[in-house]
Amino acid sequence: MIRRLGRYIGVAYPPRTQLPLMLSWAVGLTALFACTVGGAFRWHPDSGLAITAVTLVVDMLLLRALDDLRDHGYDREHHPSRPLPSGMVTERDLLTLVAVGTAVLLLLNAHRGMVLAALGVQLAYGIGVMTLEWRTGRPSADRLGLQLALNLPIQTLLSLYVYAGFLRAEQQQPNLAGLMAVAAATFGGLCLELGRKTTRRPRPGERTYATVLGPALASAAAVAAAATATAIVLAITQPWRPEAAGYGWGWLLLIPLLLPATAAARFAAGATGWPVALIRNYLPAMYASFLAVGLLTEGGLQ
């Protein structure tokens, strides 16, 4: 089983792409939270942030396994080379991974009070939603709008977990700007979800937002999600105000928006879908910009 799961991780959750994304999510979003405190506050990463980063890496692996369980029937018909239908792993392997991984994450965070509670809510929701669909087939995976509405809160809850870790480590109280940062991360994730499923010529049976919204509107919605995320973080850092923590440096937050904008422009010019490299690198770039601003402003690194 261990060998099978090792091969599965290499194919379904490749560390070369997933580790940078998860680590940038944990560190970059925490740096943005530091910008929401203001005053003479100085952010100092600690062992709690390391636990948060490891938790995100493992948590998203478990969600990947659950997603493969949920899509087993669809993949058997449309993507027979994927790990489950190809026999690389079994359903029992993935269920064991989810059970053991969940226990490890709860133990790892057991001493963190409300941070553990936030993680517990996220795990319960994510596992519950995906297991319900896997076992009952409801809601139908073809109802992409409803699927998006049910799955997007998983990302929001993970960002709230990161926020809870920051608040505990820095002995801070939640504020509106911090919750806005969580919303920005959610809209960034929405851009990735819409962009990667936007195509001009879907394959037979392929689930794509282009079949629901039309190619042009799906692409525009993805760009709008990225633009909303950028607008929110600019509102938090206020780089145009000399007295704001993000004065001057906060304009760096505009740079990641170039990736989905370029992808949409290429799509409008006739590309079959959004260029993979551009959409794949958008979230790491967004979180890297959070980190850069966090390091360069009053909410910087101590």
Contacts in CASP RR format, 6 or more apart in sequence:
PFRMAT RR
TARGET T0000
AUTHOR 0000-0000-0000
METHOD contacts of the structure
MODEL  1
MIRRLGRYIGVAYPPRTQLPLMLSWAVGLTALFACTVGGAFRWHPDSGLA
ITAVTLVVDMLLLRALDDLRDHGYDREHHPSRPLPSGMVTERDLLTLVAV
GTAVLLLLNAHRGMVLAALGVQLAYGIGVMTLEWRTGRPSADRLGLQLAL
NLPIQTLLSLYVYAGFLRAEQQQPNLAGLMAVAAATFGGLCLELGRKTTR
RPRPGERTYATVLGPALASAAAVAAAATATAIVLAITQPWRPEAAGYGWG
WLLLIPLLLPATAAARFAAGATGWPVALIRNYLPAMYASFLAVGLLTEGG
LQ
1 93 0 8 1.000
1 96 0 8 1.000
4 88 0 8 1.000
4 89 0 8 1.000
4 90 0 8 1.000
4 93 0 8 1.000
5 89 0 8 1.000
5 93 0 8 1.000
5 97 0 8 1.000
7 83 0 8 1.000
7 88 0 8 1.000
7 89 0 8 1.000
8 65 0 8 1.000
8 83 0 8 1.000
8 88 0 8 1.000
8 89 0 8 1.000
8 93 0 8 1.000
8 94 0 8 1.000
9 15 0 8 1.000
9 61 0 8 1.000
11 83 0 8 1.000
11 88 0 8 1.000
12 64 0 8 1.000
12 65 0 8 1.000
12 68 0 8 1.000
12 82 0 8 1.000
12 83 0 8 1.000
13 60 0 8 1.000
13 61 0 8 1.000
13 64 0 8 1.000
17 280 0 8 1.000
18 57 0 8 1.000
18 60 0 8 1.000
18 61 0 8 1.000
19 57 0 8 1.000
20 284 0 8 1.000
21 283 0 8 1.000
21 284 0 8 1.000
21 287 0 8 1.000
22 53 0 8 1.000
22 56 0 8 1.000
22 57 0 8 1.000
22 60 0 8 1.000
23 53 0 8 1.000
23 56 0 8 1.000
23 57 0 8 1.000
24 283 0 8 1.000
24 284 0 8 1.000
24 287 0 8 1.000
24 288 0 8 1.000
24 291 0 8 1.000
25 56 0 8 1.000
25 158 0 8 1.000
25 159 0 8 1.000
25 162 0 8 1.000
25 185 0 8 1.000
25 283 0 8 1.000
25 287 0 8 1.000
26 49 0 8 1.000
26 52 0 8 1.000
26 53 0 8 1.000
26 56 0 8 1.000
26 162 0 8 1.000
27 45 0 8 1.000
27 49 0 8 1.000
27 53 0 8 1.000
27 287 0 8 1.000
27 291 0 8 1.000
28 287 0 8 1.000
28 288 0 8 1.000
28 290 0 8 1.000
28 291 0 8 1.000
28 294 0 8 1.000
29 159 0 8 1.000
29 162 0 8 1.000
29 163 0 8 1.000
29 181 0 8 1.000
29 185 0 8 1.000
29 287 0 8 1.000
29 290 0 8 1.000
30 43 0 8 1.000
30 45 0 8 1.000
30 49 0 8 1.000
30 52 0 8 1.000
30 162 0 8 1.000
30 165 0 8 1.000
30 166 0 8 1.000
31 43 0 8 1.000
31 290 0 8 1.000
31 291 0 8 1.000
31 293 0 8 1.000
31 294 0 8 1.000
31 295 0 8 1.000
31 299 0 8 1.000
31 300 0 8 1.000
31 301 0 8 1.000
32 181 0 8 1.000
32 184 0 8 1.000
32 233 0 8 1.000
32 236 0 8 1.000
32 290 0 8 1.000
32 293 0 8 1.000
32 294 0 8 1.000
33 162 0 8 1.000
33 163 0 8 1.000
33 166 0 8 1.000
33 178 0 8 1.000
33 181 0 8 1.000
34 41 0 8 1.000
34 43 0 8 1.000
34 166 0 8 1.000
34 170 0 8 1.000
34 294 0 8 1.000
34 299 0 8 1.000
34 300 0 8 1.000
35 177 0 8 1.000
35 236 0 8 1.000
35 237 0 8 1.000
35 245 0 8 1.000
35 246 0 8 1.000
35 293 0 8 1.000
35 294 0 8 1.000
35 297 0 8 1.000
35 298 0 8 1.000
35 299 0 8 1.000
35 300 0 8 1.000
36 175 0 8 1.000
36 177 0 8 1.000
36 178 0 8 1.000
36 180 0 8 1.000
36 181 0 8 1.000
36 236 0 8 1.000
37 170 0 8 1.000
37 172 0 8 1.000
37 299 0 8 1.000
38 245 0 8 1.000
38 298 0 8 1.000
38 299 0 8 1.000
39 245 0 8 1.000
39 298 0 8 1.000
40 298 0 8 1.000
41 170 0 8 1.000
41 298 0 8 1.000
41 299 0 8 1.000
42 298 0 8 1.000
42 299 0 8 1.000
42 300 0 8 1.000
42 301 0 8 1.000
42 302 0 8 1.000
43 170 0 8 1.000
43 294 0 8 1.000
43 299 0 8 1.000
43 300 0 8 1.000
43 301 0 8 1.000
43 302 0 8 1.000
44 301 0 8 1.000
44 302 0 8 1.000
45 301 0 8 1.000
46 169 0 8 1.000
48 112 0 8 1.000
48 165 0 8 1.000
48 169 0 8 1.000
49 165 0 8 1.000
49 169 0 8 1.000
51 108 0 8 1.000
51 109 0 8 1.000
51 112 0 8 1.000
52 115 0 8 1.000
52 161 0 8 1.000
52 162 0 8 1.000
52 165 0 8 1.000
54 108 0 8 1.000
55 105 0 8 1.000
55 108 0 8 1.000
55 109 0 8 1.000
55 119 0 8 1.000
55 161 0 8 1.000
56 158 0 8 1.000
56 162 0 8 1.000
58 101 0 8 1.000
58 104 0 8 1.000
58 105 0 8 1.000
59 105 0 8 1.000
59 119 0 8 1.000
59 122 0 8 1.000
59 123 0 8 1.000
59 158 0 8 1.000
60 158 0 8 1.000
61 97 0 8 1.000
62 97 0 8 1.000
62 98 0 8 1.000
62 101 0 8 1.000
62 102 0 8 1.000
62 105 0 8 1.000
62 123 0 8 1.000
62 127 0 8 1.000
63 126 0 8 1.000
63 130 0 8 1.000
63 154 0 8 1.000
65 94 0 8 1.000
65 97 0 8 1.000
65 98 0 8 1.000
66 94 0 8 1.000
66 98 0 8 1.000
66 126 0 8 1.000
66 127 0 8 1.000
66 130 0 8 1.000
66 131 0 8 1.000
66 134 0 8 1.000
67 130 0 8 1.000
68 75 0 8 1.000
68 82 0 8 1.000
68 83 0 8 1.000
68 84 0 8 1.000
68 94 0 8 1.000
69 84 0 8 1.000
69 91 0 8 1.000
69 94 0 8 1.000
69 95 0 8 1.000
69 130 0 8 1.000
69 134 0 8 1.000
70 130 0 8 1.000
70 133 0 8 1.000
70 134 0 8 1.000
70 141 0 8 1.000
71 141 0 8 1.000
72 84 0 8 1.000
72 85 0 8 1.000
72 91 0 8 1.000
72 134 0 8 1.000
73 85 0 8 1.000
74 141 0 8 1.000
74 207 0 8 1.000
75 82 0 8 1.000
75 84 0 8 1.000
75 85 0 8 1.000
76 84 0 8 1.000
76 85 0 8 1.000
78 203 0 8 1.000
78 204 0 8 1.000
78 205 0 8 1.000
78 206 0 8 1.000
79 85 0 8 1.000
80 86 0 8 1.000
83 89 0 8 1.000
84 90 0 8 1.000
84 91 0 8 1.000
84 94 0 8 1.000
98 127 0 8 1.000
102 123 0 8 1.000
102 127 0 8 1.000
105 119 0 8 1.000
105 123 0 8 1.000
106 116 0 8 1.000
106 119 0 8 1.000
106 120 0 8 1.000
106 123 0 8 1.000
109 115 0 8 1.000
109 116 0 8 1.000
109 119 0 8 1.000
110 116 0 8 1.000
112 165 0 8 1.000
112 168 0 8 1.000
113 168 0 8 1.000
114 164 0 8 1.000
114 167 0 8 1.000
114 168 0 8 1.000
115 161 0 8 1.000
115 164 0 8 1.000
115 165 0 8 1.000
115 168 0 8 1.000
117 164 0 8 1.000
118 157 0 8 1.000
118 160 0 8 1.000
118 161 0 8 1.000
118 163 0 8 1.000
118 164 0 8 1.000
118 165 0 8 1.000
119 161 0 8 1.000
121 157 0 8 1.000
122 154 0 8 1.000
122 157 0 8 1.000
122 158 0 8 1.000
122 160 0 8 1.000
122 161 0 8 1.000
125 153 0 8 1.000
125 154 0 8 1.000
125 157 0 8 1.000
126 154 0 8 1.000
126 157 0 8 1.000
129 150 0 8 1.000
129 151 0 8 1.000
129 154 0 8 1.000
132 138 0 8 1.000
133 139 0 8 1.000
133 141 0 8 1.000
139 146 0 8 1.000
139 147 0 8 1.000
139 150 0 8 1.000
141 147 0 8 1.000
141 207 0 8 1.000
142 207 0 8 1.000
144 197 0 8 1.000
144 207 0 8 1.000
144 208 0 8 1.000
144 209 0 8 1.000
144 212 0 8 1.000
145 212 0 8 1.000
148 190 0 8 1.000
148 193 0 8 1.000
152 186 0 8 1.000
152 189 0 8 1.000
152 190 0 8 1.000
152 193 0 8 1.000
155 185 0 8 1.000
155 186 0 8 1.000
155 189 0 8 1.000
156 182 0 8 1.000
156 183 0 8 1.000
156 185 0 8 1.000
156 186 0 8 1.000
159 181 0 8 1.000
159 182 0 8 1.000
159 185 0 8 1.000
159 186 0 8 1.000
160 182 0 8 1.000
163 174 0 8 1.000
163 178 0 8 1.000
163 179 0 8 1.000
163 181 0 8 1.000
163 182 0 8 1.000
166 172 0 8 1.000
167 173 0 8 1.000
167 174 0 8 1.000
177 236 0 8 1.000
178 236 0 8 1.000
180 232 0 8 1.000
180 235 0 8 1.000
180 236 0 8 1.000
181 232 0 8 1.000
181 233 0 8 1.000
181 236 0 8 1.000
183 232 0 8 1.000
184 228 0 8 1.000
184 229 0 8 1.000
184 230 0 8 1.000
184 232 0 8 1.000
184 233 0 8 1.000
184 236 0 8 1.000
185 229 0 8 1.000
187 225 0 8 1.000
187 226 0 8 1.000
187 228 0 8 1.000
187 229 0 8 1.000
187 232 0 8 1.000
188 225 0 8 1.000
188 226 0 8 1.000
188 229 0 8 1.000
188 282 0 8 1.000
188 283 0 8 1.000
188 286 0 8 1.000
189 225 0 8 1.000
189 229 0 8 1.000
189 283 0 8 1.000
190 222 0 8 1.000
190 225 0 8 1.000
191 222 0 8 1.000
191 223 0 8 1.000
191 225 0 8 1.000
191 226 0 8 1.000
191 229 0 8 1.000
191 260 0 8 1.000
191 279 0 8 1.000
191 282 0 8 1.000
192 279 0 8 1.000
192 282 0 8 1.000
192 283 0 8 1.000
194 209 0 8 1.000
194 218 0 8 1.000
194 221 0 8 1.000
194 222 0 8 1.000
194 225 0 8 1.000
195 209 0 8 1.000
195 218 0 8 1.000
195 219 0 8 1.000
195 222 0 8 1.000
195 260 0 8 1.000
195 263 0 8 1.000
195 274 0 8 1.000
195 279 0 8 1.000
196 274 0 8 1.000
196 276 0 8 1.000
196 279 0 8 1.000
196 280 0 8 1.000
197 207 0 8 1.000
197 208 0 8 1.000
197 209 0 8 1.000
197 210 0 8 1.000
197 218 0 8 1.000
198 208 0 8 1.000
198 209 0 8 1.000
198 210 0 8 1.000
198 215 0 8 1.000
198 218 0 8 1.000
198 219 0 8 1.000
198 222 0 8 1.000
198 267 0 8 1.000
198 273 0 8 1.000
198 274 0 8 1.000
199 206 0 8 1.000
199 208 0 8 1.000
199 210 0 8 1.000
199 215 0 8 1.000
199 272 0 8 1.000
199 273 0 8 1.000
200 210 0 8 1.000
200 215 0 8 1.000
200 267 0 8 1.000
200 270 0 8 1.000
200 271 0 8 1.000
200 272 0 8 1.000
200 273 0 8 1.000
201 272 0 8 1.000
202 208 0 8 1.000
202 210 0 8 1.000
202 211 0 8 1.000
208 218 0 8 1.000
209 218 0 8 1.000
209 221 0 8 1.000
210 218 0 8 1.000
212 218 0 8 1.000
213 221 0 8 1.000
215 267 0 8 1.000
216 268 0 8 1.000
219 264 0 8 1.000
219 267 0 8 1.000
219 268 0 8 1.000
219 274 0 8 1.000
220 264 0 8 1.000
222 260 0 8 1.000
222 263 0 8 1.000
222 264 0 8 1.000
222 274 0 8 1.000
223 260 0 8 1.000
223 261 0 8 1.000
223 264 0 8 1.000
226 256 0 8 1.000
226 257 0 8 1.000
226 260 0 8 1.000
226 261 0 8 1.000
226 282 0 8 1.000
227 257 0 8 1.000
229 286 0 8 1.000
230 253 0 8 1.000
230 254 0 8 1.000
230 256 0 8 1.000
230 257 0 8 1.000
233 253 0 8 1.000
233 290 0 8 1.000
234 250 0 8 1.000
234 253 0 8 1.000
234 254 0 8 1.000
237 244 0 8 1.000
237 245 0 8 1.000
237 246 0 8 1.000
237 249 0 8 1.000
237 250 0 8 1.000
237 253 0 8 1.000
237 293 0 8 1.000
237 297 0 8 1.000
238 244 0 8 1.000
238 245 0 8 1.000
238 246 0 8 1.000
238 247 0 8 1.000
239 246 0 8 1.000
239 247 0 8 1.000
239 248 0 8 1.000
239 249 0 8 1.000
239 250 0 8 1.000
239 251 0 8 1.000
239 253 0 8 1.000
240 247 0 8 1.000
240 248 0 8 1.000
241 247 0 8 1.000
245 297 0 8 1.000
245 298 0 8 1.000
245 299 0 8 1.000
246 293 0 8 1.000
246 297 0 8 1.000
246 298 0 8 1.000
247 297 0 8 1.000
249 292 0 8 1.000
249 293 0 8 1.000
249 294 0 8 1.000
249 296 0 8 1.000
249 297 0 8 1.000
250 293 0 8 1.000
250 297 0 8 1.000
252 289 0 8 1.000
252 292 0 8 1.000
252 293 0 8 1.000
252 296 0 8 1.000
253 289 0 8 1.000
253 290 0 8 1.000
253 293 0 8 1.000
255 285 0 8 1.000
255 289 0 8 1.000
256 282 0 8 1.000
256 285 0 8 1.000
256 286 0 8 1.000
256 288 0 8 1.000
256 289 0 8 1.000
259 278 0 8 1.000
259 279 0 8 1.000
259 281 0 8 1.000
259 282 0 8 1.000
259 285 0 8 1.000
260 274 0 8 1.000
260 278 0 8 1.000
260 279 0 8 1.000
260 282 0 8 1.000
262 275 0 8 1.000
262 278 0 8 1.000
263 274 0 8 1.000
263 275 0 8 1.000
263 278 0 8 1.000
263 279 0 8 1.000
264 274 0 8 1.000
266 274 0 8 1.000
266 275 0 8 1.000
266 278 0 8 1.000
267 273 0 8 1.000
267 274 0 8 1.000
294 300 0 8 1.000
294 301 0 8 1.000
295 301 0 8 1.000
END
